[in-house]
Amino acid sequence: MPLTPTADIMADAVASRTGQGAFNVIHLETVEGLITGAELAGLPLILQISQNCANYHGGLEPLALACMSLARQSKVPIALHLDHAEDTGLAIQAVDLGFGSVMYDGAHLPYEENLETTAKVTEYAHSMGVYVEAELGKVGGKGGAHAPGVRTDPEEAADFVRRTGVDALAVAVGSSHAMTERNAALDLSLIRRLRDSLNVPLVLHGSSGVPDETISEAITAGMSKINVSTHLNGFFTRAVRDYLESHPTVVDSRKYLGAGRDALVPEVSRLLRLFAGTARSNET
């Protein structure tokens, strides 16, 4: 089917009051495993390419075009999103390439500078019909808006959304990026207050470190988009490691990369069904 606009997928999640999975691409095998997992679940998926991933591949366009091609062959709706772009030029390039959404990450900047730069990216993206996500948290160290202890202020968030016109906001509520253990505790009360203060969907970054039950509680409290990367990377890497240990003489990289790709499928399906099966609450 055609590449699906992120706005459409997010609108469906908001209307159904459920969570929408957004999973990060690392390389082509990741894309294949993620899409196959979404097809197994029979649910839509947002594919994400980060600025770090684009840098690893020497540029955004080659991997983006591969994602678009595979998305068009998918049996379920697939959107393509640029994740954590601190470079405004990269965000503009993604819009021009046909991404359904971009996340401009100015959370490391002083508040007014973040606001001004985000507004400029949003204006250009909206002129091309592209959905925009931004990030806001009171920066508490090198880890940025998702460092331990950092939180987003609801009043500041409402001001930021109003003045930038963004379509979704990633908020700091207790998760951190690149966690390999699932033991993060989220501030569910803050999520509810942010939900009540904003008229745009909330995005949970750093979800790899959050237990299933807590993610479900966060969706019920008001989260709409759930980003996952490190958790799924672990499934891929463990499968590659196991294959190499069992086949020490293998030299064909397709063998072990294929094992990694296949290991993604059931967990992608499970996570998408978990998120979609959790309805957000109407309670205040």
Protein Blocks (a to p, Z undefined) as FASTA:
>chain_A
ZZddfklmmmmmmmnopacdddddfblmlmmmmmmmmmmnopacdddddfklmmmnopak
lmmmmmmmmmmmpcbdcddddehiabfklmmmmmmnopabdcddfklpcfklmmmmmmmm
mmmmmmnopacdddddddebjklmmbghiacdfklmmmmmmmnopabdcddehiaehiab
dcbccdfklmmmmmmmpccdcddehklmpcfklmmmmmmnopabdcdfklmmmmmmmmmm
mmmmmmmmbcbfklmmmmmmmmmmmmmmmmmmmmmmpccdfbZZ
